Amino acid sequence: MARVCQVTGRRPVSGHNVSHSNIKSKRRFLPNLQTKRFYFAEEDRWITLKLTTDAIRTINKNGLSTVVKELRAKGQKI
């Protein structure tokens, strides 16, 4: 499964491990993804989303129905 947030679209980025002697080797910075279930009252069902913690805060702020409406406008199946 891809490590991508369904709301923000945040995905892994690449960078370097830097040693004390300044030798660089490749590494990945992974987003802080959480699998979270929300009760979607408009459709009377549970929705499972793979989200970053930032997206969970966005849902708490704006509401689940607004976020789901935006996702469906983008063409994502929920």
C-alpha positions in Angstrom: 0.0 0.0 0.0 1.2 3.5 -0.8 2.3 5.7 2.1 0.2 8.6 1.0 -2.3 10.7 3.0 -5.8 10.6 1.4 -6.6 14.2 2.4 -3.4 16.2 2.1 -1.6 14.0 -0.4 1.5 14.1 1.6 4.0 11.3 0.6 7.5 10.2 1.5 10.4 12.6 0.6 14.0 11.7 0.3 17.0 13.2 2.0 20.3 12.2 3.5 21.6 10.6 6.7 24.6 12.8 7.6 27.3 11.3 9.8 29.6 13.1 12.1 32.3 13.0 9.4 29.7 14.6 7.0 29.3 11.4 4.8 25.9 11.3 3.3 23.8 8.3 2.5 20.2 8.3 1.1 17.2 7.9 3.4 13.4 8.4 3.3 11.4 10.7 5.5 8.0 9.0 5.9 4.8 10.9 6.8 3.1 10.2 10.1 0.3 8.1 8.8 -2.6 6.8 10.9 -5.5 4.6 10.0 -8.6 6.3 11.5 -12.3 5.4 11.5 -14.8 8.2 11.4 -18.6 7.9 11.7 -20.1 9.7 8.7 -23.6 10.7 10.0 -24.9 11.9 6.7 -24.7 8.4 5.2 -25.1 6.6 8.5 -21.9 4.5 8.1 -18.2 4.3 9.2 -15.4 5.5 6.9 -11.8 4.3 7.3 -9.2 6.8 6.1 -5.4 6.7 6.0 -4.4 10.2 7.2 -1.5 12.2 8.5 -1.9 13.7 11.9 -2.2 17.1 10.2 -5.2 15.8 8.2 -6.8 14.6 11.4 -6.5 18.1 12.8 -8.0 19.5 9.5 -11.0 17.1 9.9 -11.5 18.2 13.5 -11.4 21.9 12.5 -13.5 21.8 9.2 -15.7 18.8 9.9 -15.9 15.4 8.2 -18.6 16.2 5.7 -16.7 19.2 4.2 -13.5 17.1 3.8 -15.4 14.1 2.3 -17.1 16.6 -0.1 -13.7 17.9 -1.2 -12.3 14.4 -1.7 -15.2 13.4 -3.8 -14.9 16.5 -5.9 -11.2 15.5 -6.6 -12.6 12.1 -7.8 -11.5 9.9 -4.9 -13.9 7.1 -4.0 -14.9 7.0 -0.3 
